[in-house]
Amino acid sequence: MRRDVLDLRAFYAAPLGRAARTMLTRKVEEAWGDTRDLDVLGVGYATPFLDAARAKARRVVAAMPAQQGVEVWPQGGRNQACLVEDAALPLPNALFDRVLAVHALEEADDPAALLAEIGRVMAPTGRLIVADPNREALIIFTSGTTDAPKA
């Protein structure tokens, strides 16, 4: 069962969540570089990490799973968030140049179906970053590399 959008929002407003948001945002910007004139999709609960892309990207959409719930995003602007089913994203094929999946795979009923949908809506030259919690250690995947702490 997915965590509720209100629980996720509360976590990212707390000190540990703010630290996680800062670290992941830095890694996303490092991996993606400039998002000027690109189409960006956030899947799951990616809104805390999409603000940097909004400044320059052509389009930014936050797709939040129905079981999780949706929030208006961005605050104080035109809503760019929608409620979706994991296995049936209501988006055109090959549209998004960058996809950020946060709290998406770990709670999906069918992670393979979600990845297939992400692949369908991602452009052939697109890049995907998956960020899911690992309570044992910090592991960050970016652009095909793994940065893990030494044991």
C-alpha positions in Angstrom: 0.0 0.0 0.0 1.3 3.4 -1.0 2.1 6.1 1.5 -0.3 9.0 1.4 0.7 12.3 -0.3 0.1 14.1 3.0 2.6 11.8 4.8 5.2 12.3 2.0 4.7 16.1 2.1 5.2 16.1 5.9 8.4 14.0 5.6 9.9 16.4 3.1 9.0 19.4 5.3 10.8 17.8 8.3 14.7 18.2 8.8 15.5 14.7 7.5 13.3 15.2 4.4 14.8 18.6 3.7 18.3 17.1 3.8 17.2 14.3 1.4 15.6 16.8 -0.9 18.8 18.9 -1.0 21.0 15.9 -1.7 18.8 14.4 -4.4 18.2 17.7 -6.1 21.9 18.3 -6.4 22.4 14.8 -7.9 19.6 15.3 -10.4 21.0 18.6 -11.5 24.4 17.1 -11.8 23.2 14.1 -13.9 20.8 16.1 -16.1 22.6 19.4 -16.5 20.6 22.2 -18.1 16.9 21.3 -18.7 16.4 24.3 -21.0 13.8 23.5 -23.7 13.4 19.9 -22.5 10.2 18.1 -21.4 10.4 16.7 -17.9 8.2 14.2 -16.1 8.1 13.4 -12.4 6.5 10.1 -11.4 5.5 9.2 -7.9 6.2 11.9 -5.4 8.8 13.9 -7.4 7.4 17.4 -6.8 10.0 18.4 -4.2 12.7 17.9 -6.8 11.1 19.4 -9.9 11.3 23.1 -9.0 14.8 23.5 -10.5 13.7 22.1 -13.8 10.6 24.3 -14.0 12.7 27.4 -14.4 14.0 26.5 -17.8 12.3 23.4 -19.1 9.7 23.6 -21.9 7.2 21.5 -19.9 7.2 19.9 -16.5 4.5 17.4 -15.4 4.1 15.7 -12.1 2.3 12.3 -12.4 1.1 11.1 -9.0 -0.3 7.6 -8.5 -4.0 7.3 -7.7 -3.3 5.2 -4.6 -1.0 7.9 -3.2 -3.2 10.9 -4.0 -2.3 14.2 -5.7 -1.4 17.7 -4.6 -1.6 20.9 -6.4 1.9 21.7 -7.7 3.4 24.2 -7.9 2.0 26.2 -5.1 0.8 29.6 -6.3 1.0 28.7 -10.0 -0.9 26.9 -12.7 -1.3 23.3 -11.7 1.1 20.9 -13.4 0.2 17.7 -11.4 -2.2 14.9 -12.4 -3.5 11.7 -10.9 -2.5 8.6 -12.8 -2.6 4.8 -12.8 0.9 3.3 -12.8 0.3 0.9 -15.7 -1.5 3.5 -17.9 0.1 6.9 -17.9 -2.3 9.3 -19.8 0.6 10.8 -21.7 1.8 10.6 -25.4 4.5 8.3 -26.5 8.1 9.4 -26.6 7.4 12.9 -25.2 9.7 13.3 -22.2 13.4 14.0 -22.4 14.0 13.5 -18.6 12.0 11.4 -16.2 12.4 11.4 -12.4 10.7 8.6 -10.5 10.7 9.2 -6.8 8.8 6.8 -4.4 7.4 5.2 -7.5 8.9 1.7 -8.0 9.1 0.7 -4.3 5.3 1.0 -3.9 4.0 0.2 -7.4 1.7 -2.8 -7.6 3.6 -3.9 -10.8 7.0 -2.2 -11.0 7.7 -3.8 -14.4 4.5 -2.3 -15.9 5.4 1.1 -14.5 8.9 0.9 -16.0 7.3 -0.1 -19.3 5.0 2.9 -19.2 7.9 5.2 -18.4 9.8 3.8 -21.3 6.8 4.4 -23.6 6.5 8.1 -22.7 10.2 8.8 -22.6 11.9 10.0 -25.8 14.5 7.6 -27.4 17.3 9.8 -26.1 15.7 10.4 -22.8 17.2 9.9 -19.3 15.6 8.3 -16.3 16.6 8.7 -12.7 14.9 6.4 -10.1 15.1 7.4 -6.5 13.7 5.0 -4.0 14.6 4.7 -0.3 17.1 2.2 0.9 17.0 2.1 4.7 20.3 0.1 5.0 22.6 2.4 3.1 22.8 5.3 0.7 23.0 4.3 -2.9 22.5 6.8 -5.7 22.2 5.8 -9.4 22.9 8.5 -11.9 23.6 8.1 -15.6 24.4 4.4 -15.3 26.9 4.8 -12.5 26.6 3.9 -8.8 28.0 6.0 -6.0 27.8 3.9 -2.8 29.4 4.5 0.5 32.4 2.3 1.3 31.7 -0.3 4.0 
